[in-house]
Amino acid sequence: MSTTLDPGVIQQAAEWFLLLQEPEATATDHEACIRWRASHADHEAAWQRALWVSQRFGQVPLAYARPVLGRRRLARREVLKSLMIAAGVAGLGGLGYRQAASQYWLADYRTVTGEQANHMLDDGSRLYLDTASAVDVRYDARCRRVRLWRGAVLVEVAQAGAGGAGGARARGASPVPDDATRPFVVESDDGCVRTQAGRFSLRQEAGGSLLRVYAGQVEVWANGGTRALAALTAGQALSFAGGKVGAPSPAARHTDAWTRGVLHVERMRLGDFVAELQRYRPGVLTCDPAVADLPLTGSYQLAQTTAVLDSLSQVLPVRVRYLTRYWVSLLPA
């Protein structure tokens, strides 16, 4: 893979981006874009750059707004050029980002936006993958190891040696020995967590990784470290990054509800709720600052994000505006 994105790929991503903002864009158009993105890691990287540019400049940049909202077709060439320049220089980690995209597409197990999945491993442990997540699984005689490349995973760790008849086996995995001493380790960019048995989730975010423990005891280690930095028990959570850990705090109730396809919130800021719901919905979802601090409580089906959005006006003084099905804003009523 090249160290820079091909300008032709950036142009294709820009064309797709503009096409999908048109009112005439069909479900077939969106599906074709998804196929184009999935066909090569560089396509996905260019697409994410285009999304990043749109979000970085206020969700609907002025340059986009002219052709998208005003329908001024004559400006399309200028808009496309501006998007290509912005996407071409947008950070997103450069080569590191493209490597992460490649790791996502080549991972043993992965999910796309809005999808969740679970897999039983050879030892009887079970992995729950959240939306847009990816992991590799590598077991050997010394360690049961999972590498989280993107998103979030919840792990129900079986006692080592318990076995798991019929369990899924990751590519390249070796036979699992009957060894009751092997730890179960989940690594992220920010460090790793380990336990002998228990139930916990690990979510990789922009500022670090968030660990929540639901059963058992889980230790936090720096990658390559020689001792644990912290140990959590059931009902605790903390964030960690770069060899540093935050203070443990109580884990909010029902934070594992996503494994059942539910987003449960208790007096969550509407702006935070929208940011969380965005993870399960393709396209762009924004919240006006004027209503972002409104509190929201309830349980919402993650497989029905449009219905969730439409229901908000029944419990809060907000209205939902659809620029397209994939570009939605929450505004004051």
KEMI-663406 format. One record per atom (N, C-alpha, C): residue in three letters; x, y, z. Coordinates in pm, whole numbers, plus 50000, padded with zeros to 5 digits. Atoms other than C-alpha are relative to their C-alpha. Layout:
<vexlums>
alaXYZ
...
</vexlums>
This chain:
<vexlums>
met500844988050000
met500005000050000
met500885012450000
ser499184988150012
ser501355034249910
ser499955008250128
thr499954991649880
thr502375059550175
thr499085012049987
thr500964989250019
thr499995085550024
thr498854994749916
leu501165004150078
leu496535081849884
leu500105005649858
asp500004995950140
asp496275083249507
asp498985011249981
pro500974989350023
pro494655116149396
pro498734995249930
gly501195005450066
gly492345095649174
gly499044993850099
val500855006049897
val491065076849479
val499325010950081
ile500594988749927
ile490545109549667
ile498885006349919
gln501054994250085
gln488595122949368
gln498774991049998
gln501135009149999
gln486425091849358
gln499225001250131
ala500674998549871
ala485695095349730
ala499215013150005
ala500684987150002
ala484825131949680
ala498744999449913
glu501165001550087
glu482495123049392
glu498894992250070
trp501005007749926
trp480755096649602
trp499375008550109
phe500504991849890
phe480465120949891
phe498955010049950
leu500934990150055
leu478795147649677
leu498754993349945
leu501155007050056
leu476555122649498
leu499004996350108
leu500905004949896
leu475145109049822
leu499315011250077
gln500724989049938
gln474145143749939
gln498855005149914
glu501074995750089
glu471845148349640
glu498674994050044
pro501325005649967
pro468105144449709
pro499634988149912
glu500335010850092
glu467975121449408
glu500784987250029
ala499215012049969
ala470495097149563
ala499094988950049
thr500855011449969
thr468925062749588
thr500704990250093
ala499395010549918
ala469465032849813
ala501044992349920
thr499035006850086
thr471235016949517
thr501315007749995
asp498794991749998
asp473665046349510
asp500794997750128
his499335001949872
his474445041949879
his500634986150008
glu499455013549999
glu474915004349838
glu501234999049910
ala498855000250090
ala477255010149543
ala501205006750064
cys498914993449930
cys479315034149752
cys500604990850106
ile499505009349900
ile479565008450030
ile500874989349936
arg499205010150070
arg480814982649780
arg501345005849956
trp498754993650041
trp483385007349646
trp500945001650119
arg499184998449880
arg484615014749999
arg500614986850044
ala499565013149952
ala484884977750081
ala501004993449907
ser499175006950099
ser486834969249766
ser501495002250021
his498574997649977
his490144984149890
his500145008850123
ala499784992249878
ala491534998150214
ala500205014849971
asp499804985950034
asp492585030450038
asp498685007049969
his501314994050026
his488985035949926
his499355004150132
glu500594996949870
glu487795034150286
glu500745011750066
ala499224989149941
ala490645057050399
ala499615013449937
ala500384987650068
ala489715083150136
ala498605004350040
trp501374996949958
trp486045080850231
trp499985006050141
gln499954994949864
gln486825085850599
gln500615013950005
arg499464986450006
arg488915116150510
arg498925009949958
ala501074991050044
ala485965131150325
ala499025002650114
leu500894998249886
leu483735125050629
leu500655008950106
trp499294992049900
trp486395139550858
trp499995014749961
val500014986150046
val486595170950646
val498645006350025
ser501344994549983
ser482815175350657
ser499735002950147
gln500244998049858
gln482765171451037
gln500925010650057
arg499034990249950
arg485895192251095
arg499565014249971
phe500414986550039
phe484375222150918
phe498515002150021
gly501364996549961
gly481045223451096
gly498944991549938
gln500955009650052
gln479335192850950
gln499605002849856
val500354996850138
val478155210850635
val500825012149957
pro499144988850038
pro481045232150505
pro499325009249899
leu500594990450091
leu480115263650320
leu500224996149855
ala499725004050138
ala481805250450008
ala499054988949956
tyr500945010750035
tyr479555219650023
tyr498585005649991
ala501384995549987
ala476465239150119
ala499485006349872
arg500474993750124
arg476355258349793
arg499424989849904
pro500605009550093
pro475915228149568
pro498984990950065
val500905009749939
val474185205949822
val498665006350035
leu501244993649957
leu471665230549959
leu499465009549895
gly500474990350097
gly471545257149689
gly499854994449861
arg500135006350131
arg471775232749395
arg500695008049891
arg499294992250102
arg474285255149217
arg500994990849932
arg499185010250065
arg475655229348977
arg501295005549943
leu498804994350061
leu478145253348822
leu501165000250098
ala498934999449900
ala480085253549149
ala500584986250029
arg499605013749965
arg480535215649151
arg501504997849984
arg498585002250022
arg484045216449003
arg500825006450111
glu499284993449893
glu485195241649265
glu499854992450132
val500245007549876
val483575221649545
val500834987350002
leu499245012550010
leu485185189449424
leu501485002750023
lys498594996649982
lys488575206249403
lys500315003250145
ser499774996549860
ser488225220549755
ser500004987650088
leu500085012249921
leu487215186949897
leu501244991449980
met498815008050027
met490115169249725
met501215005750072
ile498864993849933
ile492615194549860
ile499924997650150
ala500165001949855
ala491175192650212
ala500224985650040
ala499865014249968
ala490945154650208
ala501434995449981
gly498645004150027
gly494425151750064
gly500975003950109
val499094995649896
val496005170950349
val499474997150139
ala500565003149868
ala493675159750630
ala500884989750069
gly499075008549927
gly495665142750904
gly499634985450003
leu500465013749982
leu493925110751013
leu501154990150012
gly498925009149970
gly497305096351098
gly500834995749882
gly499185003350116
gly498695094150742
gly500084985049976
leu499795014250026
leu500205060050680
leu499424991650112
gly500545007749888
gly499205048651029
gly498524997749985
tyr501445001850019
tyr495555054550947
tyr499734989549893
arg500235009850105
arg495805034750624
arg500354986050047
gln499675013049944
gln497505006550810
gln498874995050088
ala501125004049916
ala494665006651062
ala498824995549916
ala501095004150088
ala492155004950778
ala500264986249944
ser499655013150052
ser494004975250633
ser499814989350107
gln500165009649892
gln494064957950971
gln498534997150026
tyr501435002049982
tyr490334963151000
tyr499464990149897
trp500565008450106
trp489544947050664
trp500574986050002
leu499375013149998
leu491924917950724
leu499824992850134
ala500135005649866
ala490884911051084
ala499264986649999
asp500685012949987
asp489734876651198
asp498505001850010
tyr501434997349982
tyr486384890651307
tyr499805015249993
arg500284985750009
arg484874924551220
arg498525002249976
thr501374995950027
thr481564942851198
thr500025013349927
val500144987250068
val480414971750981
val499125009050085
thr500814990549926
thr478575002751100
thr498574994950013
gly501355004649973
gly475304992951264
gly499864985150024
glu500045014549983
glu476224956251292
glu500634996150133
gln499395006249883
gln476934935551603
gln500054985049978
ala499835014350021
ala478114899751623
ala500624993950125
asn499325006949891
asn479264873551873
asn500554986949948
his499285011950044
his481654844451836
his500494992350122
met499435008449896
met482504815052061
met501374995249954
leu498655004250032
leu486224807152072
leu500244985750048
asp499715014149975
asp487914773652111
asp499944996050147
asp499975003449858
asp488204775552489
asp498665002150068
gly501324997349943
gly484534784352537
gly499765014550033
ser500204985649981
ser485104821852576
ser499165005449885
arg500854994050103
arg482734844352385
arg500365014649981
leu499754986250037
leu483444876952202
leu498745006349944
tyr501094992050057
tyr480754902952138
tyr500645012249934
leu499464988550072
leu481754928151871
leu498935010649984
asp500914988750019
asp480134962351871
asp500095004949857
thr500034994250133
thr479454983651564
thr501395004149954
ala498754995550062
ala482394990351326
ala501234996150083
ser498925005049914
ser484784968751530
ser500764988849930
ala499195010550060
ala487584944651445
ala500994994650101
val499035006349911
val489724919651636
val500714988749928
asp499285012250034
asp492374893251574
asp500094991550126
val499925009449888
val492534862151793
val501224991149980
arg498825008450006
arg495794844251868
arg500184992750133
tyr499805008349881
tyr495914815652119
tyr501294992049984
asp498895009449998
asp499054796652216
asp500064993750138
ala499925007549874
ala500244775152506
ala500165009050121
arg499734991149888
arg501084805652718
arg498905010250024
cys500914988749988
cys498324830652650
cys498844998949902
arg501144998050090
arg494874836052507
arg499955015049971
arg499784985950032
arg495274868852321
arg499035004749890
val500884993550097
val492834891752138
val500575013949975
arg499544986550034
arg493974923051952
arg498825007949947
leu501084991150042
leu491334950551930
leu500575010849911
trp499514990050096
trp492014971251619
trp499115012249994
arg500944988950016
arg488894992551617
arg498734996850077
gly501315001749941
gly485674998051806
gly500034994650141
ala500165005249864
ala484644978052111
ala499694985249997
val500265014249986
val484504942252229
val499644997150145
leu500325005049867
leu482844925852528
leu500394985350002
val499465013549992
val484474893552644
val499424992950122
glu500375009049892
glu482994865652852
glu501064989050002
val498835008650000
val486144846952949
val499684987050072
ala500145013149937
ala485884809753014
ala501254996850080
gln498835004749924
gln488124794453276
gln500894992049907
ala499085006750092
ala491204782953085
ala499934985050022
gly500065014449994
gly491044746153003
gly498594994549997
ala501385004850000
ala487214745153003
ala499614994349867
gly500305005150134
gly487174739352627
gly498735006149947
gly501194994750063
gly484474748852382
gly499694992349876
ala500295008450116
ala483144722152152
ala499285007949895
gly500664993150110
gly482264735951814
gly500305014749993
gly499714985750000
gly483764770051890
gly500735004149874
ala499324994650117
ala485054792651614
ala501485000950027
arg498544999149986
arg488794792551550
arg500515010749905
ala499454989350083
ala490644823351426
ala501004994349902
arg499025004250099
arg492824820551117
arg501374998850064
gly498655001749949
gly496234806451209
gly500084995950145
ala499955003649859
ala495204796451562
ala500514985850016
ser499475013349972
ser497034766751711
ser499034992550089
pro500875007549910
pro495294738451901
pro500095005550142
val500054994149868
val494204750052245
val500324989450105
pro499655010049900
pro495934731152527
pro499115001150124
asp500745000049875
asp494284721652854
asp500925005650108
asp499054993249912
asp496224747253059
asp499265010450081
ala500834991349918
ala494444763653350
ala500735012650045
thr499254988349955
thr497164790053396
thr500075011049895
arg499864989850105
arg496894808753067
arg499115012150026
pro500854988249987
pro495704844753107
pro499285002949869
phe500714995050118
phe493194860252870
phe500345014949990
val499514986350018
val494614892852728
val499315006449880
val500524992050111
val492954919552516
val500885012349987
glu499124988750026
glu495324944852360
glu499285010549917
ser500434988950085
ser494534979052215
ser501215008849973
asp498904990750025
asp496645007952092
asp500545006050130
asp499694992549879
asp496675021452448
asp500584991550111
gly499545008849896
gly497724990952650
gly499284986849989
cys500715012750004
cys496234957552744
cys499364997250134
val500675004449878
val493934941552999
val500094984950004
arg499875014549989
arg494214906353137
arg499244994850121
thr500725006649893
thr492274882053353
thr500114985049981
gln500085014550013
gln491914844953421
gln498584995849962
ala501405002650031
ala488124845253403
ala499205012150042
gly500804988449967
gly485464872053405
gly499235004949880
arg500814993850107
arg483304894753193
arg500315014950001
phe499614986050007
phe484444928953072
phe499895004849856
ser499994994250134
ser484344952752777
ser501175009649989
leu498924990750029
leu487114972952615
leu499615007549874
arg500374991350112
arg486385002152386
arg501145009449969
gln498904991450042
gln489075020252188
gln499425013049947
glu500504986850036
glu488395057652161
glu501165009049960
ala498964990850047
ala490265087852029
ala501005003450110
gly499114995749893
gly491685097252369
gly500544988850087
gly499555011149919
gly492375062452505
gly499024988449993
ser500875011749997
ser490755029152584
ser499224999950131
leu500905000249885
leu487805024952821
leu499704985550037
leu500255013549948
leu487564993453034
leu498845000550097
arg501095001949904
arg484374982753211
arg499984985350042
val499985013749949
val484294951953433
val498624996550055
tyr501335004549957
tyr481064932553488
tyr500074988050093
ala499825011549912
ala482394901353662
ala501484996750006
gly498605003849985
gly485734889353800
gly500905011950028
gln499004989549982
gln488934909553835
gln500835001049874
val499284997550125
val490734925353538
val501125009950028
glu498854991349981
glu494214940753539
glu500275008149873
val499594991450111
val495424969453319
val501535000549997
trp498554999850019
trp498974967753180
trp500335009349884
ala499464993350118
ala501024989652952
ala500464989349902
asn499495009550098
asn501904972152627
asn501504998050023
gly498615002949972
gly505194954852699
gly500405002350144
gly499704997149860
gly504934963453070
gly500314987450080
thr499605011249916
thr506244941553350
thr499164998750126
arg500875000949884
arg503614948753614
arg498675007049969
ala501334994150020
ala499934957753638
ala499985014550049
leu500164986049962
leu499074994753650
leu498785002050090
ala501224998949920
ala495644989053805
ala499264986749991
ala500845012050000
ala493174961553892
ala498585004250034
leu501414996549980
leu489404965353863
leu499194987650035
thr500945010649970
thr486604944454005
thr498645003649942
ala501334998250060
ala482974940653897
ala499385013250044
gly500664987349972
gly481134973653872
gly500905012149988
gln499084988750013
gln484214995053804
gln500385002349853
ala499574996250135
ala485495013453497
ala501155009850011
leu498974989750009
leu488515033953397
leu500505001049856
ser499384997850130
ser490285048353093
ser501524999650016
phe498545000549994
phe493955043253009
phe500585002849862
ala499284997050124
ala496475054152747
ala501445003350032
gly498604996249989
gly500225057152702
gly500654996650132
gly499395003949874
gly501125038353020
gly499425007050121
lys500654993049889
lys498845060053234
lys498554995650011
val501385004149976
val495515050653392
val499265010850076
gly500834990849925
gly492675072053514
gly499544993750130
ala500525005049874
ala490995068653850
ala498804991049974
pro501175008750017
pro488525039553877
pro498735007450041
ser501294994049970
ser484885049953879
ser498934989349986
pro501065009850016
pro481565031753906
pro499584999049853
ala500475002050137
ala480515016553573
ala498505002849996
ala501424997050013
ala477165030553462
ala499214987249974
arg500835011850019
arg474315005653467
arg499654998049853
his500495003950133
his473324987453150
his500935004149886
thr499104996250109
thr476444998052956
thr500324988249909
asp499825011750086
asp476544962452818
asp498764996849919
ala501275002850069
ala473034965252673
ala500174999249849
trp499805000550145
trp474484969852324
trp500174985749951
thr499885014050041
thr475224932452321
thr498644993849971
arg501395004450027
arg471424928252312
arg499325009249900
gly500564991050100
gly470974955252046
gly499265011850057
val500704989249932
val469864981852294
val500985010550049
leu499264989049941
leu471225016052388
leu499175005450116
his500724995849879
his470165023452746
his500695012250058
val499414987749948
val470695058752880
val499165005150117
glu500664994049885
glu469875076153207
glu500495014450014
arg499694985749993
arg469815114153196
arg501295003349925
met498864996950085
met472385114952918
met499735012849922
arg500134988250085
arg473015147852737
arg499604995849860
leu500435003350135
leu471275147752402
leu501185000249903
gly498834999650087
gly474535157752235
gly500844987450011
asp499245012449981
asp476275127552388
asp499234988149943
phe500835010750055
phe473365105152291
phe500124999649848
val499884999450146
val473565117051930
val501374994749956
ala498665004950035
ala477325110551924
ala500064984850012
glu500015014549983
glu476725075252054
glu499174993349891
leu500865005850103
leu473865068451812
leu500685000749863
gln499294998750126
gln476075080751525
gln500884987949971
arg499155011750018
arg478335050551582
arg499254988549933
tyr500805011050052
tyr475455027951476
tyr499265003649872
arg500764995150114
arg474245048151180
arg500945005649894
pro499164994250106
pro475965054650843
pro499575014149966
gly500314986350038
gly476185090350724
gly500425009950108
val499684989249907
val476285122650925
val498785003150085
leu501074996949904
leu474195129351236
leu500515011050092
thr499534988649921
thr474465163051414
thr498925004450098
cys500914994749898
cys472915180251714
cys500295014750020
asp499854985749980
asp472345217551744
asp500415002850145
pro499564996949863
pro474205232052048
pro498865005150089
ala501104994449920
ala470945248652156
ala499204989250073
val500755010949935
val469465214652247
val500924989050051
ala499065010749968
ala472635194752315
ala500014996350148
asp499955002849857
asp472315197552696
asp498714994350056
leu501255005849952
leu468785183852717
leu500254985750049
pro499775013649947
pro468725152152936
pro499034990149936
leu500815010450064
leu467435119552790
leu500154987150078
thr500025013049933
thr466455086852958
thr499144990449919
gly500805009850071
gly465255055152791
gly500854988749945
ser499345011250066
ser466085023052607
ser499615000349853
tyr500234997850143
tyr466475024752229
tyr500604988549919
gln499575011050084
gln466744997751964
gln501025004849898
leu498924995550087
leu470045001451780
leu499794996149854
ala500275004050138
ala468714983651472
ala498985009149933
gln501054991350053
gln466095011051426
gln500325014550029
thr499544986649964
thr468025043551445
thr499105011049944
thr500914989850055
thr465635062651218
thr498775001450088
ala501154999549909
ala462685053351440
ala500385006550132
val499534993749877
val464755063551743
val500045015149983
leu499934985650024
leu465445097751592
leu498615006249993
asp501354994550015
asp461815102951498
asp499255000550132
ser500715000349871
ser460705094351853
ser500445011050094
leu499464990249907
leu462845121252015
leu499105012250013
ser500874988249993
ser460405149051928
ser498784997750090
gln501125003049911
gln457795131252143
gln500365001850147
val499594998949860
val459865134352461
val500875012350027
leu499174988149985
leu462035165152397
leu499555010849902
pro500384989050091
pro461465199652240
pro501005001249884
val499095000250113
val463385190751925
val499234995749875
arg500525004950127
arg462705184451558
arg501154993949922
val499005007250078
val464515161751316
val499925004949856
arg499954995550139
arg465615175450980
arg500854990349919
tyr499305009250090
tyr466575151450701
tyr500405007549874
leu499514994750126
leu468765167250436
leu499954988949896
thr500235012550070
thr468975131950300
thr499824989650110
arg500145010549899
arg468365098750472
arg501294998050077
tyr498705002149939
tyr472085098550549
tyr500625012850054
trp499504987349945
trp472445134750660
trp498875006150082
val501104996949911
val470295142450964
val500475009550109
ser499664990549894
ser470235171051215
ser498865000750100
leu500974997449894
leu468485175751550
leu500065014950032
leu500094985449984
leu467295211651592
leu498955003450106
pro501074995949907
pro465205231651843
pro498644999249932
ala501355001150056
ala461485226151795
ala499485013549958
</vexlums>
